Amino acid sequence: MDDPSHAEYRPSTHDLLNDATMWLQYARGVTATLADLVHEAEELDCKQLSLSLEAIAAMTLRGLQKMSDARAEAHWDAVSSVKDTA
């Protein structure tokens, strides 16, 4: 959804929430896969495990940022609709 070539494009609240859901689902999927791998592993590579956990944290952060953007967009939409009716 982020396309810098279209500077005038402003994603809708719906688009932002869809993006947030997607990123949080990615994080959930990777977490579940990682948990299965750790459960089945005889040995753990701590460096690889930490990189995987950092990736999960980054995906979760991205999802939360999109949720925050959606909340701000919804607020601005509400303010704009109040101004239009006044």
Buried (B, 14 or more C-beta within 10 A) or exposed (E): EEEEEEEEEEBEBEBBBBBBBBBBEBBBEBBEEBEEEEEEEEEEEEEEBEEBEEBBEEBBEBBBBBBEBBBEBBEEEEEEEEEEEE
